[in-house]
Amino acid sequence: MATEAPESVTVRPHRARIICWIVAPVVLVVFLLITTGLHGKTGDGPGTFQRGDSIAMIGLGVLAALGVLMFTRPRAVADRDGIKVRNVFGSYEVTWDIVRSVTFGRGAPWLTLDLLDDDVLSVMAVQAADKDRAVRAARGIRALHAAHQESAKASTE
């Protein structure tokens, strides 16, 4: 009996991307407001907020906003050969031959791949916060994994 698996599954987090695209501009605006609010004398002491300090605060705001946008980076592309995963930091490509199971544990924030060497790889693109989207993605990835296992088993018989 053949497992019906999609040709490929491409997943990106949905809810986290929306939140990040809202938060990043807010962070930048907050840094800009701090910059304009601190222009001139900084308090009772002799220090003053100079033009260079303003530029540095704007630069920090841009870096902070970019840091928030890093959380929009996760992506997973699974096909019959394996899965390519890009997380917030780092990427990897895994063939189905070394994947023992595809799990989405109760209370887990995202999908994981349990490898034959007992290593566990996170797939941050499939996030529990995305609910039905995450369930569909997990089922599709599991079906691709199961289809590969079936074909590998059939070829050894």
PyMOL commands that place a pseudoatom at each C-alpha (Angstrom):
pseudoatom trace, name=CA, resn=MET, resi=1, chain=A, elem=C, hetatm=0, pos=[0.000, 0.000, 0.000]
pseudoatom trace, name=CA, resn=ALA, resi=2, chain=A, elem=C, hetatm=0, pos=[1.573, 3.280, -1.112]
pseudoatom trace, name=CA, resn=THR, resi=3, chain=A, elem=C, hetatm=0, pos=[1.531, 6.295, 1.154]
pseudoatom trace, name=CA, resn=GLU, resi=4, chain=A, elem=C, hetatm=0, pos=[0.028, 9.329, -0.508]
pseudoatom trace, name=CA, resn=ALA, resi=5, chain=A, elem=C, hetatm=0, pos=[2.609, 12.036, -0.111]
pseudoatom trace, name=CA, resn=PRO, resi=6, chain=A, elem=C, hetatm=0, pos=[2.771, 15.462, -1.712]
pseudoatom trace, name=CA, resn=GLU, resi=7, chain=A, elem=C, hetatm=0, pos=[5.506, 16.093, -4.264]
pseudoatom trace, name=CA, resn=SER, resi=8, chain=A, elem=C, hetatm=0, pos=[7.053, 18.670, -1.922]
pseudoatom trace, name=CA, resn=VAL, resi=9, chain=A, elem=C, hetatm=0, pos=[6.208, 20.754, 1.146]
pseudoatom trace, name=CA, resn=THR, resi=10, chain=A, elem=C, hetatm=0, pos=[7.445, 24.316, 1.650]
pseudoatom trace, name=CA, resn=VAL, resi=11, chain=A, elem=C, hetatm=0, pos=[6.811, 25.898, 5.040]
pseudoatom trace, name=CA, resn=ARG, resi=12, chain=A, elem=C, hetatm=0, pos=[7.460, 29.274, 6.628]
pseudoatom trace, name=CA, resn=PRO, resi=13, chain=A, elem=C, hetatm=0, pos=[6.139, 30.422, 9.999]
pseudoatom trace, name=CA, resn=HIS, resi=14, chain=A, elem=C, hetatm=0, pos=[3.025, 32.550, 9.605]
pseudoatom trace, name=CA, resn=ARG, resi=15, chain=A, elem=C, hetatm=0, pos=[2.167, 34.147, 12.936]
pseudoatom trace, name=CA, resn=ALA, resi=16, chain=A, elem=C, hetatm=0, pos=[5.783, 34.881, 13.892]
pseudoatom trace, name=CA, resn=ARG, resi=17, chain=A, elem=C, hetatm=0, pos=[6.390, 36.620, 10.563]
pseudoatom trace, name=CA, resn=ILE, resi=18, chain=A, elem=C, hetatm=0, pos=[3.379, 38.898, 11.052]
pseudoatom trace, name=CA, resn=ILE, resi=19, chain=A, elem=C, hetatm=0, pos=[4.447, 39.778, 14.582]
pseudoatom trace, name=CA, resn=CYS, resi=20, chain=A, elem=C, hetatm=0, pos=[8.036, 40.475, 13.520]
pseudoatom trace, name=CA, resn=TRP, resi=21, chain=A, elem=C, hetatm=0, pos=[6.985, 42.734, 10.649]
pseudoatom trace, name=CA, resn=ILE, resi=22, chain=A, elem=C, hetatm=0, pos=[4.910, 44.750, 13.155]
pseudoatom trace, name=CA, resn=VAL, resi=23, chain=A, elem=C, hetatm=0, pos=[7.481, 44.817, 15.971]
pseudoatom trace, name=CA, resn=ALA, resi=24, chain=A, elem=C, hetatm=0, pos=[10.539, 45.744, 13.855]
pseudoatom trace, name=CA, resn=PRO, resi=25, chain=A, elem=C, hetatm=0, pos=[9.227, 49.166, 12.738]
pseudoatom trace, name=CA, resn=VAL, resi=26, chain=A, elem=C, hetatm=0, pos=[7.972, 49.845, 16.278]
pseudoatom trace, name=CA, resn=VAL, resi=27, chain=A, elem=C, hetatm=0, pos=[11.462, 49.147, 17.662]
pseudoatom trace, name=CA, resn=LEU, resi=28, chain=A, elem=C, hetatm=0, pos=[12.975, 51.490, 15.089]
pseudoatom trace, name=CA, resn=VAL, resi=29, chain=A, elem=C, hetatm=0, pos=[10.469, 54.251, 15.921]
pseudoatom trace, name=CA, resn=VAL, resi=30, chain=A, elem=C, hetatm=0, pos=[11.165, 53.852, 19.653]
pseudoatom trace, name=CA, resn=PHE, resi=31, chain=A, elem=C, hetatm=0, pos=[14.887, 54.326, 19.048]
pseudoatom trace, name=CA, resn=LEU, resi=32, chain=A, elem=C, hetatm=0, pos=[14.167, 57.380, 16.894]
pseudoatom trace, name=CA, resn=LEU, resi=33, chain=A, elem=C, hetatm=0, pos=[11.967, 58.849, 19.635]
pseudoatom trace, name=CA, resn=ILE, resi=34, chain=A, elem=C, hetatm=0, pos=[14.673, 58.198, 22.223]
pseudoatom trace, name=CA, resn=THR, resi=35, chain=A, elem=C, hetatm=0, pos=[17.171, 59.927, 19.948]
pseudoatom trace, name=CA, resn=THR, resi=36, chain=A, elem=C, hetatm=0, pos=[15.036, 63.041, 19.538]
pseudoatom trace, name=CA, resn=GLY, resi=37, chain=A, elem=C, hetatm=0, pos=[14.062, 63.069, 23.217]
pseudoatom trace, name=CA, resn=LEU, resi=38, chain=A, elem=C, hetatm=0, pos=[17.659, 62.943, 24.428]
pseudoatom trace, name=CA, resn=HIS, resi=39, chain=A, elem=C, hetatm=0, pos=[19.030, 65.650, 22.149]
pseudoatom trace, name=CA, resn=GLY, resi=40, chain=A, elem=C, hetatm=0, pos=[20.994, 68.224, 24.094]
pseudoatom trace, name=CA, resn=LYS, resi=41, chain=A, elem=C, hetatm=0, pos=[21.631, 68.041, 27.823]
pseudoatom trace, name=CA, resn=THR, resi=42, chain=A, elem=C, hetatm=0, pos=[21.311, 64.527, 29.290]
pseudoatom trace, name=CA, resn=GLY, resi=43, chain=A, elem=C, hetatm=0, pos=[20.495, 65.491, 32.860]
pseudoatom trace, name=CA, resn=ASP, resi=44, chain=A, elem=C, hetatm=0, pos=[22.017, 67.426, 35.759]
pseudoatom trace, name=CA, resn=GLY, resi=45, chain=A, elem=C, hetatm=0, pos=[25.568, 66.366, 34.901]
pseudoatom trace, name=CA, resn=PRO, resi=46, chain=A, elem=C, hetatm=0, pos=[27.987, 67.884, 32.426]
pseudoatom trace, name=CA, resn=GLY, resi=47, chain=A, elem=C, hetatm=0, pos=[27.230, 65.345, 29.647]
pseudoatom trace, name=CA, resn=THR, resi=48, chain=A, elem=C, hetatm=0, pos=[25.393, 66.248, 26.469]
pseudoatom trace, name=CA, resn=PHE, resi=49, chain=A, elem=C, hetatm=0, pos=[23.893, 64.157, 23.707]
pseudoatom trace, name=CA, resn=GLN, resi=50, chain=A, elem=C, hetatm=0, pos=[25.916, 64.960, 20.568]
pseudoatom trace, name=CA, resn=ARG, resi=51, chain=A, elem=C, hetatm=0, pos=[25.179, 64.397, 16.875]
pseudoatom trace, name=CA, resn=GLY, resi=52, chain=A, elem=C, hetatm=0, pos=[27.379, 61.278, 16.904]
pseudoatom trace, name=CA, resn=ASP, resi=53, chain=A, elem=C, hetatm=0, pos=[25.347, 59.879, 19.794]
pseudoatom trace, name=CA, resn=SER, resi=54, chain=A, elem=C, hetatm=0, pos=[22.154, 60.450, 17.791]
pseudoatom trace, name=CA, resn=ILE, resi=55, chain=A, elem=C, hetatm=0, pos=[23.612, 58.617, 14.803]
pseudoatom trace, name=CA, resn=ALA, resi=56, chain=A, elem=C, hetatm=0, pos=[24.723, 55.758, 17.066]
pseudoatom trace, name=CA, resn=MET, resi=57, chain=A, elem=C, hetatm=0, pos=[21.215, 55.457, 18.573]
pseudoatom trace, name=CA, resn=ILE, resi=58, chain=A, elem=C, hetatm=0, pos=[19.656, 55.355, 15.106]
pseudoatom trace, name=CA, resn=GLY, resi=59, chain=A, elem=C, hetatm=0, pos=[22.207, 52.694, 14.126]
pseudoatom trace, name=CA, resn=LEU, resi=60, chain=A, elem=C, hetatm=0, pos=[21.325, 50.669, 17.228]
pseudoatom trace, name=CA, resn=GLY, resi=61, chain=A, elem=C, hetatm=0, pos=[17.644, 50.990, 16.325]
pseudoatom trace, name=CA, resn=VAL, resi=62, chain=A, elem=C, hetatm=0, pos=[18.311, 49.665, 12.824]
pseudoatom trace, name=CA, resn=LEU, resi=63, chain=A, elem=C, hetatm=0, pos=[20.348, 46.755, 14.236]
pseudoatom trace, name=CA, resn=ALA, resi=64, chain=A, elem=C, hetatm=0, pos=[17.621, 45.949, 16.774]
pseudoatom trace, name=CA, resn=ALA, resi=65, chain=A, elem=C, hetatm=0, pos=[14.950, 45.988, 14.049]
pseudoatom trace, name=CA, resn=LEU, resi=66, chain=A, elem=C, hetatm=0, pos=[17.096, 43.722, 11.865]
pseudoatom trace, name=CA, resn=GLY, resi=67, chain=A, elem=C, hetatm=0, pos=[17.550, 41.404, 14.847]
pseudoatom trace, name=CA, resn=VAL, resi=68, chain=A, elem=C, hetatm=0, pos=[13.780, 41.133, 15.180]
pseudoatom trace, name=CA, resn=LEU, resi=69, chain=A, elem=C, hetatm=0, pos=[13.462, 40.431, 11.443]
pseudoatom trace, name=CA, resn=MET, resi=70, chain=A, elem=C, hetatm=0, pos=[15.903, 37.503, 11.785]
pseudoatom trace, name=CA, resn=PHE, resi=71, chain=A, elem=C, hetatm=0, pos=[12.963, 35.571, 13.245]
pseudoatom trace, name=CA, resn=THR, resi=72, chain=A, elem=C, hetatm=0, pos=[11.245, 35.739, 9.834]
pseudoatom trace, name=CA, resn=ARG, resi=73, chain=A, elem=C, hetatm=0, pos=[14.113, 33.686, 8.339]
pseudoatom trace, name=CA, resn=PRO, resi=74, chain=A, elem=C, hetatm=0, pos=[13.008, 30.074, 9.133]
pseudoatom trace, name=CA, resn=ARG, resi=75, chain=A, elem=C, hetatm=0, pos=[11.975, 27.972, 6.152]
pseudoatom trace, name=CA, resn=ALA, resi=76, chain=A, elem=C, hetatm=0, pos=[11.729, 24.274, 5.374]
pseudoatom trace, name=CA, resn=VAL, resi=77, chain=A, elem=C, hetatm=0, pos=[11.493, 22.599, 1.987]
pseudoatom trace, name=CA, resn=ALA, resi=78, chain=A, elem=C, hetatm=0, pos=[10.845, 18.862, 2.020]
pseudoatom trace, name=CA, resn=ASP, resi=79, chain=A, elem=C, hetatm=0, pos=[10.660, 16.591, -1.001]
pseudoatom trace, name=CA, resn=ARG, resi=80, chain=A, elem=C, hetatm=0, pos=[11.047, 12.876, -1.714]
pseudoatom trace, name=CA, resn=ASP, resi=81, chain=A, elem=C, hetatm=0, pos=[14.832, 13.034, -1.225]
pseudoatom trace, name=CA, resn=GLY, resi=82, chain=A, elem=C, hetatm=0, pos=[14.996, 14.852, 2.099]
pseudoatom trace, name=CA, resn=ILE, resi=83, chain=A, elem=C, hetatm=0, pos=[14.463, 18.180, 3.810]
pseudoatom trace, name=CA, resn=LYS, resi=84, chain=A, elem=C, hetatm=0, pos=[16.283, 21.506, 3.650]
pseudoatom trace, name=CA, resn=VAL, resi=85, chain=A, elem=C, hetatm=0, pos=[15.876, 23.560, 6.814]
pseudoatom trace, name=CA, resn=ARG, resi=86, chain=A, elem=C, hetatm=0, pos=[16.844, 27.173, 7.434]
pseudoatom trace, name=CA, resn=ASN, resi=87, chain=A, elem=C, hetatm=0, pos=[16.425, 28.263, 11.058]
pseudoatom trace, name=CA, resn=VAL, resi=88, chain=A, elem=C, hetatm=0, pos=[17.052, 31.661, 12.652]
pseudoatom trace, name=CA, resn=PHE, resi=89, chain=A, elem=C, hetatm=0, pos=[20.741, 30.763, 12.950]
pseudoatom trace, name=CA, resn=GLY, resi=90, chain=A, elem=C, hetatm=0, pos=[22.067, 28.055, 10.693]
pseudoatom trace, name=CA, resn=SER, resi=91, chain=A, elem=C, hetatm=0, pos=[20.824, 25.810, 7.944]
pseudoatom trace, name=CA, resn=TYR, resi=92, chain=A, elem=C, hetatm=0, pos=[21.071, 22.144, 7.151]
pseudoatom trace, name=CA, resn=GLU, resi=93, chain=A, elem=C, hetatm=0, pos=[20.065, 19.629, 4.538]
pseudoatom trace, name=CA, resn=VAL, resi=94, chain=A, elem=C, hetatm=0, pos=[19.123, 16.111, 5.611]
pseudoatom trace, name=CA, resn=THR, resi=95, chain=A, elem=C, hetatm=0, pos=[18.264, 13.071, 3.517]
pseudoatom trace, name=CA, resn=TRP, resi=96, chain=A, elem=C, hetatm=0, pos=[15.404, 10.862, 4.680]
pseudoatom trace, name=CA, resn=ASP, resi=97, chain=A, elem=C, hetatm=0, pos=[17.867, 7.959, 5.039]
pseudoatom trace, name=CA, resn=ILE, resi=98, chain=A, elem=C, hetatm=0, pos=[19.185, 9.363, 8.319]
pseudoatom trace, name=CA, resn=VAL, resi=99, chain=A, elem=C, hetatm=0, pos=[15.834, 10.516, 9.774]
pseudoatom trace, name=CA, resn=ARG, resi=100, chain=A, elem=C, hetatm=0, pos=[14.284, 8.095, 12.269]
pseudoatom trace, name=CA, resn=SER, resi=101, chain=A, elem=C, hetatm=0, pos=[11.103, 10.075, 12.845]
pseudoatom trace, name=CA, resn=VAL, resi=102, chain=A, elem=C, hetatm=0, pos=[9.390, 13.418, 12.370]
pseudoatom trace, name=CA, resn=THR, resi=103, chain=A, elem=C, hetatm=0, pos=[7.894, 14.509, 15.685]
pseudoatom trace, name=CA, resn=PHE, resi=104, chain=A, elem=C, hetatm=0, pos=[5.788, 17.361, 16.948]
pseudoatom trace, name=CA, resn=GLY, resi=105, chain=A, elem=C, hetatm=0, pos=[5.640, 16.661, 20.669]
pseudoatom trace, name=CA, resn=ARG, resi=106, chain=A, elem=C, hetatm=0, pos=[2.851, 17.900, 22.914]
pseudoatom trace, name=CA, resn=GLY, resi=107, chain=A, elem=C, hetatm=0, pos=[3.823, 21.360, 24.115]
pseudoatom trace, name=CA, resn=ALA, resi=108, chain=A, elem=C, hetatm=0, pos=[6.780, 21.567, 21.722]
pseudoatom trace, name=CA, resn=PRO, resi=109, chain=A, elem=C, hetatm=0, pos=[7.235, 24.964, 20.046]
pseudoatom trace, name=CA, resn=TRP, resi=110, chain=A, elem=C, hetatm=0, pos=[8.183, 23.458, 16.674]
pseudoatom trace, name=CA, resn=LEU, resi=111, chain=A, elem=C, hetatm=0, pos=[8.660, 20.283, 14.679]
pseudoatom trace, name=CA, resn=THR, resi=112, chain=A, elem=C, hetatm=0, pos=[11.769, 18.163, 15.238]
pseudoatom trace, name=CA, resn=LEU, resi=113, chain=A, elem=C, hetatm=0, pos=[13.600, 15.532, 13.243]
pseudoatom trace, name=CA, resn=ASP, resi=114, chain=A, elem=C, hetatm=0, pos=[14.922, 12.593, 15.260]
pseudoatom trace, name=CA, resn=LEU, resi=115, chain=A, elem=C, hetatm=0, pos=[18.000, 11.240, 13.506]
pseudoatom trace, name=CA, resn=LEU, resi=116, chain=A, elem=C, hetatm=0, pos=[19.414, 7.715, 13.557]
pseudoatom trace, name=CA, resn=ASP, resi=117, chain=A, elem=C, hetatm=0, pos=[22.442, 8.893, 15.565]
pseudoatom trace, name=CA, resn=ASP, resi=118, chain=A, elem=C, hetatm=0, pos=[20.077, 10.103, 18.352]
pseudoatom trace, name=CA, resn=ASP, resi=119, chain=A, elem=C, hetatm=0, pos=[20.568, 13.733, 17.381]
pseudoatom trace, name=CA, resn=VAL, resi=120, chain=A, elem=C, hetatm=0, pos=[17.508, 16.004, 17.232]
pseudoatom trace, name=CA, resn=LEU, resi=121, chain=A, elem=C, hetatm=0, pos=[17.190, 18.802, 14.688]
pseudoatom trace, name=CA, resn=SER, resi=122, chain=A, elem=C, hetatm=0, pos=[14.673, 21.613, 15.105]
pseudoatom trace, name=CA, resn=VAL, resi=123, chain=A, elem=C, hetatm=0, pos=[12.509, 22.721, 12.200]
pseudoatom trace, name=CA, resn=MET, resi=124, chain=A, elem=C, hetatm=0, pos=[11.570, 26.218, 13.362]
pseudoatom trace, name=CA, resn=ALA, resi=125, chain=A, elem=C, hetatm=0, pos=[9.545, 26.863, 10.204]
pseudoatom trace, name=CA, resn=VAL, resi=126, chain=A, elem=C, hetatm=0, pos=[6.779, 24.576, 11.509]
pseudoatom trace, name=CA, resn=GLN, resi=127, chain=A, elem=C, hetatm=0, pos=[5.643, 26.361, 14.673]
pseudoatom trace, name=CA, resn=ALA, resi=128, chain=A, elem=C, hetatm=0, pos=[2.903, 25.264, 17.046]
pseudoatom trace, name=CA, resn=ALA, resi=129, chain=A, elem=C, hetatm=0, pos=[1.601, 28.845, 17.144]
pseudoatom trace, name=CA, resn=ASP, resi=130, chain=A, elem=C, hetatm=0, pos=[0.485, 28.429, 13.524]
pseudoatom trace, name=CA, resn=LYS, resi=131, chain=A, elem=C, hetatm=0, pos=[-1.962, 25.680, 14.594]
pseudoatom trace, name=CA, resn=ASP, resi=132, chain=A, elem=C, hetatm=0, pos=[-3.723, 24.235, 11.490]
pseudoatom trace, name=CA, resn=ARG, resi=133, chain=A, elem=C, hetatm=0, pos=[-0.958, 25.376, 9.140]
pseudoatom trace, name=CA, resn=ALA, resi=134, chain=A, elem=C, hetatm=0, pos=[1.586, 23.607, 11.333]
pseudoatom trace, name=CA, resn=VAL, resi=135, chain=A, elem=C, hetatm=0, pos=[-0.511, 20.434, 11.464]
pseudoatom trace, name=CA, resn=ARG, resi=136, chain=A, elem=C, hetatm=0, pos=[-0.842, 20.355, 7.655]
pseudoatom trace, name=CA, resn=ALA, resi=137, chain=A, elem=C, hetatm=0, pos=[2.879, 20.964, 7.219]
pseudoatom trace, name=CA, resn=ALA, resi=138, chain=A, elem=C, hetatm=0, pos=[3.801, 18.285, 9.766]
pseudoatom trace, name=CA, resn=ARG, resi=139, chain=A, elem=C, hetatm=0, pos=[1.489, 15.771, 8.085]
pseudoatom trace, name=CA, resn=GLY, resi=140, chain=A, elem=C, hetatm=0, pos=[2.970, 16.555, 4.677]
pseudoatom trace, name=CA, resn=ILE, resi=141, chain=A, elem=C, hetatm=0, pos=[6.536, 16.188, 5.944]
pseudoatom trace, name=CA, resn=ARG, resi=142, chain=A, elem=C, hetatm=0, pos=[5.649, 12.950, 7.742]
pseudoatom trace, name=CA, resn=ALA, resi=143, chain=A, elem=C, hetatm=0, pos=[4.022, 11.606, 4.571]
pseudoatom trace, name=CA, resn=LEU, resi=144, chain=A, elem=C, hetatm=0, pos=[7.163, 12.345, 2.556]
pseudoatom trace, name=CA, resn=HIS, resi=145, chain=A, elem=C, hetatm=0, pos=[9.288, 10.624, 5.196]
pseudoatom trace, name=CA, resn=ALA, resi=146, chain=A, elem=C, hetatm=0, pos=[6.948, 7.617, 5.278]
pseudoatom trace, name=CA, resn=ALA, resi=147, chain=A, elem=C, hetatm=0, pos=[6.917, 7.394, 1.471]
pseudoatom trace, name=CA, resn=HIS, resi=148, chain=A, elem=C, hetatm=0, pos=[10.710, 7.310, 1.445]
pseudoatom trace, name=CA, resn=GLN, resi=149, chain=A, elem=C, hetatm=0, pos=[10.804, 4.624, 4.133]
pseudoatom trace, name=CA, resn=GLU, resi=150, chain=A, elem=C, hetatm=0, pos=[8.275, 2.536, 2.171]
pseudoatom trace, name=CA, resn=SER, resi=151, chain=A, elem=C, hetatm=0, pos=[10.234, 2.825, -1.054]
pseudoatom trace, name=CA, resn=ALA, resi=152, chain=A, elem=C, hetatm=0, pos=[13.503, 2.003, 0.743]
pseudoatom trace, name=CA, resn=LYS, resi=153, chain=A, elem=C, hetatm=0, pos=[11.876, -1.049, 2.351]
pseudoatom trace, name=CA, resn=ALA, resi=154, chain=A, elem=C, hetatm=0, pos=[10.414, -2.181, -0.988]
pseudoatom trace, name=CA, resn=SER, resi=155, chain=A, elem=C, hetatm=0, pos=[13.799, -1.859, -2.703]
pseudoatom trace, name=CA, resn=THR, resi=156, chain=A, elem=C, hetatm=0, pos=[15.489, -4.078, -0.093]
pseudoatom trace, name=CA, resn=GLU, resi=157, chain=A, elem=C, hetatm=0, pos=[12.916, -6.861, -0.450]
for i in range(1, 157): cmd.bond("trace and resi %d" % i, "trace and resi %d" % (i + 1))
show_as sticks, trace
zoom trace
